[in-house]
C-alpha cells in the first residue's frame, strides 16, 4: 500500500459521519414514538369475576385516574381510566347515574374514601377460587358499608360490582371520612376536583341535587336524610367560604356561587322534613329553613339514639297498634316524628307541626350549651352524618342571603364591618336593622312619589287616559312593596318574628294597593269603552258599562283580599259561620239596598228609559240624568232634580216620550158662530190640503173634522201626527201648522170665536 493510500483524509471522514447522521435521523423519524399504555385496553373488559378482581381493578384504575388528575390531565387517558373504573360500579340507584359527570364524581369519591381506610390484603378478599364454590354472594370492606355484590340479573349478570347502595351512599360516606387522614402513600383528589371541576360537572350536580327528594318512608329514613342533607349544606358552604377567604383564594368566585346554590339545595331539601301544614303559606319556606337549622342545633347538643333504635319501615309496621298515625319521639326530647295521614304528603313521616311550633323555644333553652364532643360521634356511627355543624344557624341569621356570604358584594361588605354592626338585637344584627330602616324609607318615599306624579299628570283632557295613569300608581307601588319584602327576606335575610311582622304588614299593604288598583282599573276600562265613537255620551249603555265594570271590580277586589289573606293564615270559615248566624238580621238590614240594586238591574235589562230621555213618572215629567245603583235622577221641566229609588221607579208607570214613533198634535179650533157653511168647507179643504203637503205630517193618520155647532162657536176637531221624535222639532212643526191654520181662516173671511 502506498503512502498516499495510508494518508489521513478528513473530508472523507466528515462525509461518512454526515451520511450516518442522516440515516439515523430518518430511521428515528420512521419509528413511532413510545406511549404510556392505558391501564386497560378499551376493547378488553375489566375483570369483575370475583370481589378480589373487582376491588383490584377499581383501585388500580381509580388510583391511576387520581394521579392523572393532579398530573398532566391527559383527556384520553382520563376517559379510559374512568371508563374502566365505571365498569366495576352499579349506578342504578344514583341520581342521574347515567351522567358521565356524576359517574366521575362517584369514582373519585369512592377512591378518596378507600385511600383513608386501612384495607385488607388482596389475599384476604374472596377470589376466583372461592367464587367457584358458589357460596360467595358479596363482600364488605371491613368496618364499612362499602359492599361488592354479585349481579343476579341484567346485562352484567354474574359479575361482582360495587353495589347500588354503596354508590348512592358514597356522597355521605365521603363527608364522614373527609377529615380522616390518608393512609401512608395514599392520596385522593376529590377536594381538588370540587375546587376546579369541569363546568358541565357543576351543572349536572346541581340538576341532580334538585331532582332528588327526601326519603321520608320511616322515622329512621327521615332522621338520616335530614342529618345528611343539612350536614352536606354546612360542609359545602363552609368549604367554599374558607376557600374564598384564603390568601390566595382556593376557589373562584363563580365556583363559590355555584357551591352556595348547591348547599342551598341541600338545605331546602332538609326543610322538607317538617310538617308545615299549620304554617301560613307565606311563611312556609322561611319557617322550614329556620326549623331545620334550629333542630340541627338542638340535635348537635344531645346524644342521638343508636340508629338501630330508630324505627324503620319494618319496625313501624310491627309497632302499629291501630289505624291512627304512627308517632315516634327522639328520646330525651319533645322532637316528634309523625305519620301524615291526609293531603299530598299522606303516608310520609315528618317532624310534626307541634315540633315546628316548639323549636324556637327549644333552641333558646339549649343554645347556650356546648356542642356534642366529636369523639362521642362514634357511638352514633350508624348515621350517615353524625358530626356537628357549629355556628350554622348563627351564621345564617346574621349574614346576607347566601350560604357563602363572601360570594356576594353585600356579603363581603358586611363581613368587613366593625364588630359593633354584628351585635344581635331581637334576633337581628345591627346592620340588618339599619338596612331595614333604609330600605323601608326608600320604599315609602318611592310610593309617595309615584302617587304624586300620577296625580299631577292627570290634567289631560282625555278622560280614559287619565284613569289609566291613575291606575298605574297603586300597581307600581304594590310592585315596590313586593320588592321591599323580597329584599328584606332574601338579601337582608331578616328572620324570626321580625320577618313574620314584615311579611304580614307588607302583604296587607300589597293587597290594599292591588285592590285599589283593581278599582281604578275597572274605571279605566269603563271610560275607555264609553269614550269609543260608538257611544255618544248618553244612554243607558254608558251607565250600564260603568256599573258593571265597578261591580266586577268589587268582586275582583274581594277575591284578591280573600286569597291574599288566606296566604297569611287568616281563616274565613268562622267569618262565614258568623254571617250564617247573623244572616237574617243582616238580610233585613240591607233589604232596601238590595231591592234598589235589583230594581236598577231591572231598569238596565228592560231599558224603559235611557239617560237623556224625556219621560213622565207619576207626577214628575222631565229628562233622565243618571241611572245609578240605588236611584234614578230626573231633571224636571222646572229644572228641579228628583231622585226616585230604583225599587219604586221599576214598579211605576213610565211614559217615555222619546219612544214615540209619531208625536200627536191634538186640538179643538173654535170659529165664530156666524161662520157660514161655505166658509167651513173652504177652511176644512184648505187645512186638509196643507196637511197632505206637509213633509213632517203623516196624512194617513191625521185628520180635521167639524165637531159641532154651538151657540157661541163652530168647533173643529184636529188630530195631527207629526213624523218626528224630537221635542224641539215637534214644537216647531206645531207652531208652523197653527200659523198656517190661522192664515187659512183669515183667507176664508172667518174669525176665531172669543172662546177658541
C-alpha positions as CSV (number, residue, x, y, z in Angstrom):
1,X,0.0,0.0,0.0
2,X,1.4,3.3,-1.0
3,X,1.9,6.2,1.4
4,X,-0.8,8.1,-0.3
5,X,-3.3,5.3,0.5
6,X,-2.4,5.5,4.1
7,X,-2.7,9.2,4.4
8,X,-5.5,10.5,6.7
9,X,-8.4,12.0,4.8
10,X,-10.6,14.3,7.0
11,X,-13.0,15.2,4.2
12,X,-13.9,11.6,3.7
13,X,-14.4,11.0,7.4
14,X,-16.8,14.0,7.7
15,X,-18.7,12.8,4.7
16,X,-19.2,9.4,6.3
17,X,-20.3,10.9,9.6
18,X,-22.9,13.1,7.7
19,X,-24.3,10.1,5.9
20,X,-24.5,8.1,9.1
21,X,-26.3,11.0,10.9
22,X,-28.8,11.4,8.1
23,X,-29.5,7.7,8.1
24,X,-30.1,7.6,11.9
25,X,-32.4,10.7,11.7
26,X,-34.5,9.2,9.0
27,X,-34.7,5.9,10.8
28,X,-35.8,7.5,14.0
29,X,-38.5,9.5,12.3
30,X,-39.9,6.4,10.7
31,X,-40.2,4.6,14.1
32,X,-43.4,5.7,16.1
33,X,-42.8,7.2,19.5
34,X,-43.4,5.0,22.5
35,X,-46.6,5.9,24.5
36,X,-47.6,5.1,28.1
37,X,-50.2,2.3,27.7
38,X,-53.5,2.8,29.5
39,X,-54.4,0.7,32.5
40,X,-56.6,-1.4,30.2
41,X,-57.2,-1.7,26.6
42,X,-60.5,-0.1,25.6
43,X,-61.7,-3.4,24.0
44,X,-60.6,-5.5,26.9
45,X,-63.2,-5.9,29.6
46,X,-62.4,-5.2,33.3
47,X,-62.1,-8.3,35.4
48,X,-65.1,-8.4,37.7
49,X,-65.2,-12.2,38.1
50,X,-64.8,-12.0,41.9
51,X,-64.8,-9.4,44.7
52,X,-61.0,-9.5,44.7
53,X,-60.7,-8.9,41.0
54,X,-63.3,-6.1,41.1
55,X,-61.7,-4.4,44.1
56,X,-58.2,-4.7,42.5
57,X,-59.5,-3.4,39.1
58,X,-61.2,-0.4,40.7
59,X,-58.2,0.6,42.9
60,X,-55.7,0.3,40.0
61,X,-57.8,2.4,37.6
62,X,-59.1,4.9,40.2
63,X,-55.7,5.5,41.7
64,X,-54.3,6.0,38.2
65,X,-57.1,8.4,37.5
66,X,-56.3,10.4,40.6
67,X,-52.7,10.5,39.7
68,X,-53.6,11.7,36.2
69,X,-55.9,14.4,37.7
70,X,-53.1,16.0,39.6
71,X,-50.6,15.4,36.8
72,X,-50.9,16.2,33.1
73,X,-54.7,15.5,32.9
74,X,-54.4,13.7,29.6
75,X,-58.1,13.7,28.5
76,X,-57.9,10.4,26.5
77,X,-56.2,8.6,29.4
78,X,-58.7,10.1,31.9
79,X,-61.6,8.8,29.8
80,X,-60.1,5.3,29.5
81,X,-59.4,5.1,33.3
82,X,-62.8,6.4,34.2
83,X,-64.5,4.0,31.8
84,X,-62.6,1.1,33.4
85,X,-63.4,2.2,36.9
86,X,-67.1,2.8,36.0
87,X,-67.5,-0.8,34.9
88,X,-66.9,-2.0,38.4
89,X,-69.8,0.1,39.9
90,X,-73.6,-0.3,39.8
91,X,-75.0,3.2,39.1
92,X,-78.7,2.1,39.0
93,X,-79.7,3.9,42.3
94,X,-77.5,7.0,41.8
95,X,-79.5,10.2,40.9
96,X,-78.7,10.9,37.2
97,X,-76.3,7.9,37.3
98,X,-76.2,7.8,33.5
99,X,-74.4,11.1,33.5
100,X,-70.6,10.9,32.9
101,X,-70.0,13.8,35.3
102,X,-71.9,12.1,38.1
103,X,-70.1,8.8,37.4
104,X,-66.7,10.6,37.5
105,X,-67.7,12.2,40.8
106,X,-68.7,8.9,42.4
107,X,-65.5,7.3,41.2
108,X,-63.3,10.0,42.8
109,X,-65.4,10.0,46.0
110,X,-65.0,6.2,46.4
111,X,-61.3,6.4,45.6
112,X,-60.8,9.1,48.2
113,X,-62.7,7.1,50.9
114,X,-60.7,3.9,50.2
115,X,-57.4,6.0,50.4
116,X,-58.3,6.8,54.0
117,X,-59.1,3.3,55.1
118,X,-56.9,0.5,56.4
119,X,-57.6,-2.1,53.7
120,X,-57.1,-5.8,53.8
121,X,-54.6,-7.7,51.7
122,X,-55.9,-8.9,48.3
123,X,-55.4,-12.4,49.5
124,X,-58.0,-11.9,52.3
125,X,-60.7,-10.9,49.7
126,X,-62.7,-13.7,48.1
127,X,-61.2,-14.6,44.8
128,X,-62.0,-16.8,41.8
129,X,-61.3,-20.0,43.9
130,X,-63.9,-19.0,46.5
131,X,-66.4,-17.8,43.8
132,X,-66.1,-21.2,42.1
133,X,-67.7,-22.9,45.1
134,X,-70.8,-20.8,44.5
135,X,-71.1,-19.6,48.1
136,X,-69.9,-16.0,47.6
137,X,-72.7,-13.6,47.1
138,X,-70.7,-10.5,48.1
139,X,-68.0,-8.9,50.3
140,X,-68.0,-5.9,52.5
141,X,-64.9,-3.7,53.2
142,X,-64.2,-4.4,56.9
143,X,-65.5,-1.7,59.2
144,X,-67.7,0.0,56.5
145,X,-70.9,-0.5,54.5
146,X,-69.0,-0.5,51.2
147,X,-70.1,-3.7,49.5
148,X,-69.3,-5.6,46.4
149,X,-72.0,-8.0,45.4
150,X,-72.9,-10.3,42.6
151,X,-75.4,-9.2,40.0
152,X,-78.2,-11.8,39.6
153,X,-79.8,-10.3,36.5
154,X,-79.3,-7.8,33.7
155,X,-76.5,-7.4,31.2
156,X,-73.8,-7.8,33.9
157,X,-75.4,-10.9,35.4
158,X,-72.8,-12.9,37.4
159,X,-70.3,-10.1,37.7
160,X,-69.3,-8.6,41.0
161,X,-69.8,-4.8,41.3
162,X,-69.7,-2.2,44.0
163,X,-73.4,-2.3,45.0
164,X,-76.1,0.3,44.0
165,X,-76.5,1.2,47.7
166,X,-72.7,1.8,48.0
167,X,-72.7,4.1,45.0
168,X,-75.8,6.0,46.1
169,X,-74.4,6.4,49.7
170,X,-70.8,7.3,48.8
171,X,-71.5,11.0,48.9
172,X,-72.5,10.7,52.6
173,X,-69.6,8.4,53.3
174,X,-67.1,10.8,51.8
175,X,-68.3,13.7,54.0
176,X,-68.0,11.4,57.0
177,X,-64.4,10.5,56.1
178,X,-63.1,13.7,54.7
179,X,-61.4,14.7,58.0
180,X,-59.7,11.3,58.4
181,X,-56.0,11.4,57.2
182,X,-54.9,9.4,54.2
183,X,-53.0,6.1,54.7
184,X,-49.3,6.3,54.1
185,X,-48.5,6.5,50.4
186,X,-52.2,7.0,49.5
187,X,-53.9,10.2,48.3
188,X,-57.2,11.5,47.0
189,X,-58.2,14.3,44.6
190,X,-61.9,14.8,45.2
191,X,-61.4,18.1,47.1
192,X,-59.3,19.4,44.2
193,X,-62.0,18.2,41.8
194,X,-64.6,20.2,43.7
195,X,-62.3,23.3,43.7
196,X,-61.7,23.1,40.0
197,X,-64.5,20.9,38.4
198,X,-65.4,20.8,34.7
199,X,-68.2,23.3,34.1
200,X,-70.6,20.6,32.9
201,X,-70.0,18.7,36.1
202,X,-71.2,21.6,38.2
203,X,-74.3,22.0,36.2
204,X,-75.0,18.2,36.3
205,X,-74.5,18.0,40.0
206,X,-76.9,20.9,40.7
207,X,-79.6,19.4,38.4
208,X,-79.2,16.1,40.1
209,X,-79.5,17.6,43.5
210,X,-82.6,19.4,42.6
211,X,-84.2,16.3,41.2
212,X,-83.5,14.3,44.3
213,X,-86.2,14.1,47.0
214,X,-86.1,13.5,50.8
215,X,-86.5,9.9,52.0
216,X,-89.5,10.1,54.4
217,X,-90.5,6.5,54.3
218,X,-89.9,5.9,58.1
219,X,-88.6,7.8,61.1
220,X,-85.1,6.3,60.6
221,X,-85.1,7.3,56.9
222,X,-86.3,10.8,57.8
223,X,-83.7,11.4,60.5
224,X,-80.9,10.0,58.4
225,X,-81.9,12.1,55.3
226,X,-82.3,15.2,57.4
227,X,-78.9,14.9,59.1
228,X,-77.2,14.0,55.8
229,X,-78.7,17.0,53.8
230,X,-78.1,19.7,56.4
231,X,-74.6,18.4,57.1
232,X,-73.9,18.5,53.3
233,X,-75.2,22.1,53.2
234,X,-72.9,23.0,56.0
235,X,-69.8,21.2,54.7
236,X,-70.2,22.6,51.1
237,X,-70.9,26.2,52.2
238,X,-68.1,26.2,54.9
239,X,-65.6,24.8,52.4
240,X,-66.5,27.4,49.8
241,X,-66.4,30.2,52.3
242,X,-63.0,29.1,53.7
243,X,-61.7,28.7,50.1
244,X,-62.7,32.3,49.2
245,X,-61.2,33.8,52.4
246,X,-57.9,32.0,51.9
247,X,-54.9,34.0,50.6
248,X,-54.7,33.4,47.7
249,X,-58.3,32.2,47.3
250,X,-58.6,28.4,46.7
251,X,-61.8,28.7,44.8
252,X,-63.0,31.1,42.1
253,X,-66.0,33.4,42.8
254,X,-68.1,31.7,40.1
255,X,-67.5,28.3,41.7
256,X,-68.3,29.7,45.1
257,X,-71.6,31.0,43.8
258,X,-72.3,27.5,42.3
259,X,-71.3,25.8,45.6
260,X,-73.6,28.2,47.5
261,X,-76.5,27.3,45.2
262,X,-75.7,23.6,45.7
263,X,-75.6,24.0,49.5
264,X,-78.9,25.9,49.4
265,X,-80.4,22.9,47.5
266,X,-79.4,20.5,50.3
267,X,-80.7,23.0,53.0
268,X,-84.0,23.3,51.1
269,X,-84.3,19.6,51.0
270,X,-83.7,19.4,54.7
271,X,-86.5,21.8,55.2
272,X,-88.9,19.3,53.6
273,X,-88.6,17.2,56.7
274,X,-91.2,19.3,58.5
275,X,-95.0,19.3,58.6
276,X,-95.8,22.9,57.7
277,X,-99.5,22.3,57.1
278,X,-100.4,24.6,60.1
279,X,-97.9,27.3,58.9
280,X,-99.3,30.0,56.7
281,X,-98.3,29.6,53.1
282,X,-96.5,32.9,53.0
283,X,-94.1,31.8,55.8
284,X,-93.5,28.1,54.9
285,X,-90.2,28.5,53.0
286,X,-88.6,30.6,55.7
287,X,-90.1,28.6,58.6
288,X,-88.9,25.4,57.1
289,X,-85.3,26.5,56.7
290,X,-85.2,28.1,60.2
291,X,-86.7,25.0,61.7
292,X,-84.1,22.8,60.0
293,X,-81.3,24.9,61.3
294,X,-82.7,25.1,64.8
295,X,-83.4,21.4,65.0
296,X,-79.8,20.7,63.9
297,X,-78.5,23.0,66.7
298,X,-80.7,21.0,69.2
299,X,-79.5,17.6,67.9
300,X,-75.9,18.8,68.0
301,X,-76.1,19.3,71.7
302,X,-77.6,15.9,72.7
303,X,-76.7,12.3,72.2
304,X,-78.5,10.8,69.3
305,X,-80.1,7.3,69.8
306,X,-78.3,4.5,68.1
307,X,-79.5,4.1,64.6
308,X,-80.9,0.7,65.2
309,X,-83.3,2.1,67.8
310,X,-84.9,4.5,65.4
311,X,-87.9,2.7,63.8
312,X,-87.5,1.7,60.1
313,X,-90.4,0.6,57.8
314,X,-90.5,-2.9,59.2
315,X,-90.4,-1.7,62.8
316,X,-93.2,0.8,62.1
317,X,-95.5,-1.9,60.7
318,X,-94.7,-4.2,63.7
319,X,-95.4,-1.5,66.3
320,X,-98.7,-0.3,64.8
321,X,-101.5,-0.7,67.3
322,X,-104.4,0.8,65.4
323,X,-105.4,2.7,62.3
324,X,-104.1,6.1,63.7
325,X,-101.0,7.8,62.7
326,X,-97.7,6.3,63.9
327,X,-95.6,8.7,66.2
328,X,-92.1,8.5,67.5
329,X,-90.2,10.9,69.7
330,X,-86.4,11.3,69.9
331,X,-85.5,10.0,73.4
332,X,-85.0,12.8,75.9
333,X,-86.6,15.5,73.7
334,X,-90.0,16.6,72.6
335,X,-89.0,16.3,69.0
336,X,-91.7,14.2,67.4
337,X,-91.8,12.4,64.1
338,X,-95.4,11.7,63.0
339,X,-97.0,10.0,60.0
340,X,-99.1,12.3,57.8
341,X,-102.5,10.7,57.2
342,X,-104.0,13.1,54.7
343,X,-103.2,15.6,51.9
344,X,-100.5,15.3,49.3
345,X,-98.0,14.2,52.0
346,X,-100.1,11.3,53.2
347,X,-98.0,8.3,54.2
348,X,-94.9,10.3,54.7
349,X,-93.1,10.7,58.1
350,X,-92.3,14.3,59.0
351,X,-91.3,16.2,62.1
352,X,-94.6,17.2,63.5
353,X,-96.3,20.6,63.3
354,X,-96.1,20.7,67.1
355,X,-92.3,20.3,66.9
356,X,-92.2,23.2,64.5
357,X,-94.0,25.4,67.0
358,X,-91.8,24.3,69.9
359,X,-88.4,24.6,68.1
360,X,-87.8,28.4,68.7
361,X,-88.3,27.9,72.5
362,X,-86.4,24.7,72.5
363,X,-83.4,26.4,70.7
364,X,-83.4,29.3,73.2
365,X,-83.2,26.8,76.1
366,X,-80.3,24.8,74.6
367,X,-78.3,27.2,72.5
368,X,-76.0,28.2,75.4
369,X,-74.9,24.6,75.9
370,X,-71.8,23.2,74.4
371,X,-71.9,21.1,71.2
372,X,-71.6,17.4,71.5
373,X,-68.0,16.1,71.8
374,X,-66.9,14.9,68.4
375,X,-65.3,11.8,69.9
376,X,-68.8,10.7,71.0
377,X,-69.9,10.6,67.4
378,X,-68.5,7.0,67.3
379,X,-71.5,6.0,69.5
380,X,-73.8,7.2,66.7
381,X,-71.7,5.9,63.8
382,X,-74.7,4.2,62.3
383,X,-75.8,7.5,60.9
384,X,-74.7,8.9,57.5
385,X,-73.8,12.2,59.1
386,X,-73.5,12.5,62.9
387,X,-70.9,15.3,63.0
388,X,-72.0,18.7,64.4
389,X,-72.4,21.9,62.3
390,X,-71.2,24.5,64.8
391,X,-72.5,28.1,64.3
392,X,-74.5,27.2,61.2
393,X,-77.7,28.8,62.5
394,X,-76.0,31.9,63.8
395,X,-74.1,32.4,60.6
396,X,-77.4,32.0,58.6
397,X,-79.4,34.6,60.5
398,X,-76.6,37.2,60.7
399,X,-75.2,37.3,57.2
400,X,-76.8,38.4,53.9
401,X,-78.9,35.9,51.9
402,X,-76.3,33.5,50.8
403,X,-74.8,30.4,52.4
404,X,-71.4,31.6,51.2
405,X,-71.5,35.3,52.2
406,X,-68.2,36.2,50.6
407,X,-69.6,35.2,47.2
408,X,-71.8,38.3,47.2
409,X,-70.8,42.0,47.2
410,X,-73.1,42.8,50.1
411,X,-71.7,39.8,52.0
412,X,-68.1,40.9,51.6
413,X,-69.1,44.4,52.7
414,X,-70.9,43.2,55.8
415,X,-68.1,40.8,56.8
416,X,-65.7,43.8,56.8
417,X,-67.9,45.9,59.0
418,X,-66.7,46.5,62.6
419,X,-68.0,44.1,65.3
420,X,-70.5,46.7,66.5
421,X,-72.6,46.2,63.4
422,X,-72.7,42.4,64.1
423,X,-74.3,42.6,67.6
424,X,-77.7,40.9,67.6
425,X,-80.8,42.6,69.0
426,X,-84.2,41.0,68.9
427,X,-82.9,38.2,66.6
428,X,-81.3,40.6,64.0
429,X,-77.9,42.2,63.8
430,X,-77.4,46.0,63.9
431,X,-76.5,46.1,60.2
432,X,-79.8,44.3,59.4
433,X,-81.8,46.8,61.4
434,X,-80.0,49.7,59.7
435,X,-80.6,48.1,56.2
436,X,-84.3,47.5,57.1
437,X,-84.9,51.2,58.1
438,X,-83.1,52.5,55.0
439,X,-84.9,50.1,52.6
440,X,-88.3,50.8,54.2
441,X,-87.8,54.6,54.0
442,X,-86.8,54.4,50.3
443,X,-89.8,52.2,49.5
444,X,-92.2,54.6,51.3
445,X,-90.6,57.6,49.5
446,X,-90.8,55.9,46.2
447,X,-94.5,55.1,46.6
448,X,-95.4,58.6,47.7
449,X,-93.5,60.0,44.7
450,X,-95.4,57.6,42.3
451,X,-98.8,58.7,43.6
452,X,-97.9,62.4,43.3
453,X,-96.6,62.1,39.8
454,X,-99.7,60.2,38.8
455,X,-102.0,62.9,40.3
456,X,-100.0,65.7,38.6
457,X,-100.2,64.1,35.2
458,X,-104.0,63.7,35.2
459,X,-104.8,67.1,33.9
460,X,-105.1,65.8,30.4
461,X,-108.5,66.3,28.7
462,X,-108.6,62.6,27.7
463,X,-110.7,61.1,30.4
464,X,-109.8,57.5,29.7
465,X,-106.0,58.3,29.6
466,X,-106.4,60.0,33.0
467,X,-107.9,56.9,34.5
468,X,-105.1,54.7,33.1
469,X,-102.5,57.0,34.7
470,X,-104.3,56.8,38.0
471,X,-104.4,53.0,37.8
472,X,-100.6,52.8,37.3
473,X,-99.8,54.5,40.7
474,X,-101.1,51.7,43.0
475,X,-99.9,48.9,40.8
476,X,-96.4,50.3,40.7
477,X,-96.5,50.9,44.4
478,X,-97.6,47.3,45.0
479,X,-94.6,46.1,43.0
480,X,-92.3,48.3,45.0
481,X,-93.6,46.9,48.3
482,X,-93.2,43.4,46.9
483,X,-89.6,44.1,46.0
484,X,-89.0,45.5,49.5
485,X,-90.4,42.3,51.1
486,X,-88.3,40.2,48.7
487,X,-85.2,42.3,49.5
488,X,-85.6,42.1,53.3
489,X,-86.3,38.4,53.2
490,X,-83.7,37.3,50.6
491,X,-80.9,39.8,50.8
492,X,-81.0,41.4,54.2
493,X,-82.1,37.9,55.4
494,X,-84.4,39.1,58.2
495,X,-85.6,36.1,60.2
496,X,-87.9,35.1,63.0
497,X,-90.7,37.2,64.4
498,X,-89.4,40.3,62.7
499,X,-89.7,38.6,59.3
500,X,-93.2,37.5,60.2
501,X,-94.3,41.0,61.0
502,X,-92.7,42.3,57.8
503,X,-94.4,39.7,55.7
504,X,-97.7,40.3,57.3
505,X,-97.6,44.0,57.0
506,X,-96.1,44.1,53.5
507,X,-98.6,41.6,52.3
508,X,-101.6,43.5,53.7
509,X,-100.2,46.7,52.1
510,X,-99.7,44.9,48.8
511,X,-103.3,43.6,48.9
512,X,-104.8,47.0,49.6
513,X,-102.8,48.6,46.8
514,X,-103.7,45.8,44.4
515,X,-107.4,46.1,45.4
516,X,-107.2,49.9,44.9
517,X,-105.5,49.3,41.5
518,X,-108.3,46.9,40.5
519,X,-110.9,49.6,41.4
520,X,-109.1,52.1,39.3
521,X,-108.6,49.5,36.5
522,X,-112.4,48.9,36.3
523,X,-112.9,52.7,36.0
524,X,-110.2,52.9,33.3
525,X,-111.7,50.1,31.3
526,X,-115.2,51.5,31.5
527,X,-114.1,55.0,30.5
528,X,-112.0,53.6,27.6
529,X,-115.1,51.7,26.3
530,X,-117.6,54.6,26.7
531,X,-115.1,57.0,25.0
532,X,-115.4,54.9,21.9
533,X,-117.1,56.6,18.9
534,X,-119.9,54.1,19.2
535,X,-121.1,55.9,22.3
536,X,-122.4,59.4,22.3
537,X,-122.1,60.1,26.0
538,X,-125.8,59.5,26.6
539,X,-127.9,56.5,27.1
540,X,-128.4,53.6,29.4
541,X,-125.5,51.6,27.8
542,X,-122.9,54.0,29.2
543,X,-124.3,53.8,32.7
544,X,-124.6,50.0,32.4
545,X,-121.0,49.7,31.4
546,X,-119.8,51.8,34.2
547,X,-121.9,50.0,36.8
548,X,-121.0,46.5,35.5
549,X,-117.3,47.5,35.5
550,X,-117.5,48.7,39.0
551,X,-119.3,45.6,40.2
552,X,-116.8,43.4,38.6
553,X,-114.1,45.5,40.2
554,X,-115.6,45.0,43.6
555,X,-115.9,41.2,43.1
556,X,-112.2,41.1,42.0
557,X,-111.1,43.2,45.0
558,X,-112.9,40.9,47.4
559,X,-111.4,37.8,45.7
560,X,-107.9,39.2,45.9
561,X,-108.2,40.1,49.5
562,X,-109.6,36.7,50.4
563,X,-106.9,34.8,48.6
564,X,-104.1,37.0,49.8
565,X,-105.2,37.0,53.5
566,X,-105.6,33.2,53.3
567,X,-101.9,33.1,52.4
568,X,-101.3,34.7,55.8
569,X,-103.3,32.1,57.6
570,X,-106.5,34.1,58.1
571,X,-109.3,31.6,58.0
572,X,-112.6,32.9,56.6
573,X,-114.7,29.8,57.7
574,X,-115.5,31.3,61.1
575,X,-116.5,34.6,59.4
576,X,-118.8,32.7,57.0
577,X,-120.3,30.9,60.0
578,X,-120.8,34.2,61.8
579,X,-122.6,35.5,58.7
580,X,-124.8,32.5,58.9
581,X,-125.8,33.2,62.4
582,X,-126.4,36.9,61.8
583,X,-127.6,36.3,58.2
584,X,-131.3,37.0,58.9
585,X,-130.6,40.3,60.7
586,X,-128.2,41.3,58.0
587,X,-130.6,40.5,55.3
588,X,-133.3,42.6,56.9
589,X,-130.9,45.5,57.4
590,X,-129.8,45.6,53.8
591,X,-133.2,44.7,52.2
592,X,-133.9,48.2,50.9
593,X,-130.4,48.4,49.4
594,X,-130.8,45.0,47.7
595,X,-134.2,46.0,46.4
596,X,-132.9,49.2,44.9
597,X,-129.9,47.2,43.4
598,X,-132.3,44.7,41.9
599,X,-134.5,47.5,40.6
600,X,-131.5,49.1,39.0
601,X,-130.7,45.8,37.2
602,X,-134.3,45.5,36.0
603,X,-134.0,49.0,34.6
604,X,-130.8,48.1,32.8
605,X,-132.3,44.9,31.5
606,X,-135.7,46.3,30.3
607,X,-134.4,49.7,29.4
608,X,-137.8,51.6,29.8
609,X,-135.8,54.8,29.7
610,X,-132.3,56.0,28.8
611,X,-130.2,58.7,30.1
612,X,-131.4,61.9,28.4
613,X,-134.9,60.6,27.7
614,X,-137.9,62.8,28.4
615,X,-140.4,60.8,30.5
616,X,-143.2,61.1,32.9
617,X,-143.1,59.0,36.1
618,X,-146.1,59.6,38.3
619,X,-146.5,63.3,38.6
620,X,-142.9,64.0,37.5
621,X,-142.1,64.9,33.9
622,X,-138.5,65.7,32.9
623,X,-135.3,64.3,31.4
624,X,-133.4,61.3,32.9
625,X,-130.0,62.4,34.0
626,X,-128.5,59.3,35.7
627,X,-129.4,55.7,36.4
628,X,-127.4,54.6,39.4
629,X,-127.1,51.5,41.5
630,X,-129.5,52.9,44.2
631,X,-131.7,55.5,42.4
632,X,-132.6,57.3,39.2
633,X,-132.4,61.0,38.9
634,X,-134.8,63.1,36.7
635,X,-134.4,66.8,35.9
636,X,-137.9,68.2,35.9
637,X,-139.3,70.8,33.5
638,X,-138.9,73.3,36.2
639,X,-135.2,72.4,36.5
640,X,-135.7,70.7,39.8
641,X,-133.8,67.4,40.4
642,X,-136.0,64.5,41.5
643,X,-134.3,61.3,42.9
644,X,-136.5,58.2,42.7
645,X,-135.3,54.9,44.3
646,X,-134.9,52.2,41.7
647,X,-137.2,49.7,43.5
648,X,-140.0,52.3,43.3
649,X,-139.1,53.5,39.9
650,X,-139.2,50.0,38.4
651,X,-142.8,49.5,39.8
652,X,-144.2,52.8,38.5
653,X,-145.9,53.6,35.2
654,X,-143.3,55.2,33.0
655,X,-144.2,57.3,29.9
656,X,-141.1,57.6,27.7
657,X,-141.8,60.4,25.3
658,X,-138.6,59.7,23.4
659,X,-140.0,56.4,22.2
660,X,-142.9,57.9,20.2
661,X,-142.8,57.0,16.5
662,X,-145.3,59.9,15.9
663,X,-145.9,62.9,18.0
664,X,-149.5,64.0,18.3
665,X,-150.9,67.5,17.8
666,X,-154.5,67.4,19.1
667,X,-156.5,70.5,19.4
668,X,-160.0,72.0,19.1
669,X,-160.3,75.1,16.9
670,X,-163.3,77.4,17.7
671,X,-164.6,79.6,14.8
672,X,-167.1,82.4,15.4
673,X,-170.8,81.3,15.4
674,X,-171.6,83.3,12.3
675,X,-169.1,81.3,10.1
676,X,-171.1,80.2,7.1
677,X,-171.2,76.7,5.7
678,X,-169.2,77.6,2.6
679,X,-166.5,79.2,4.8
680,X,-166.3,76.0,6.8
681,X,-166.0,73.8,3.7
682,X,-163.2,76.1,2.4
683,X,-161.3,76.1,5.7
684,X,-161.6,72.3,6.0
685,X,-160.4,71.7,2.5
686,X,-157.5,74.1,2.8
687,X,-156.3,72.6,6.1
688,X,-156.5,69.0,4.6
689,X,-154.5,70.1,1.6
690,X,-151.9,71.8,3.8
691,X,-151.6,68.7,6.0
692,X,-151.2,66.4,3.0
693,X,-148.5,68.6,1.5
694,X,-146.5,69.0,4.8
695,X,-143.4,66.7,4.8
696,X,-143.5,66.1,8.5
697,X,-147.1,65.1,8.8
698,X,-148.4,61.6,8.5
699,X,-151.5,62.4,6.3
700,X,-152.9,58.9,6.6
701,X,-153.3,59.2,10.3
702,X,-154.1,62.9,10.5
703,X,-157.5,64.5,10.1
704,X,-159.6,67.6,10.7
705,X,-163.3,67.4,11.2
706,X,-166.2,69.6,12.1
707,X,-167.0,68.6,15.6
708,X,-170.3,70.5,16.2
709,X,-172.4,73.7,16.1
710,X,-172.7,75.6,19.3
711,X,-174.5,78.9,20.0
712,X,-171.2,80.7,20.6
713,X,-168.9,78.9,18.1
714,X,-168.3,76.4,15.3
715,X,-165.9,73.8,16.6
716,X,-163.3,71.9,14.5
717,X,-161.5,68.8,15.9
718,X,-157.9,68.5,14.8
719,X,-155.6,65.4,15.3
720,X,-152.3,65.6,13.5
721,X,-149.4,63.0,13.8
722,X,-146.0,64.6,13.2
723,X,-143.2,62.5,11.8
724,X,-140.6,63.2,14.4
725,X,-139.3,62.1,17.8
726,X,-137.6,65.3,18.8
727,X,-139.4,67.7,21.0
728,X,-137.8,70.8,19.6
729,X,-138.8,69.8,16.1
730,X,-142.3,68.8,17.3
731,X,-142.9,72.3,18.8
732,X,-141.6,73.9,15.6
733,X,-144.0,71.8,13.4
734,X,-146.9,72.5,15.7
735,X,-146.2,76.2,15.5
736,X,-145.9,76.1,11.8
737,X,-149.2,74.2,11.4
738,X,-151.1,76.6,13.8
739,X,-149.9,79.6,11.9
740,X,-151.0,78.0,8.6
741,X,-154.4,77.3,10.0
742,X,-154.7,81.0,11.1
743,X,-153.8,82.1,7.6
744,X,-156.4,79.8,6.1
745,X,-159.1,81.1,8.5
746,X,-158.2,84.6,7.6
747,X,-158.3,84.0,3.9
748,X,-161.7,82.4,4.2
749,X,-163.0,85.7,5.8
750,X,-163.8,83.9,9.0
751,X,-162.6,84.5,12.5
752,X,-161.9,82.6,15.7
753,X,-164.5,82.6,18.4
754,X,-163.9,84.5,21.6
755,X,-163.6,81.2,23.5
756,X,-161.4,79.5,20.8
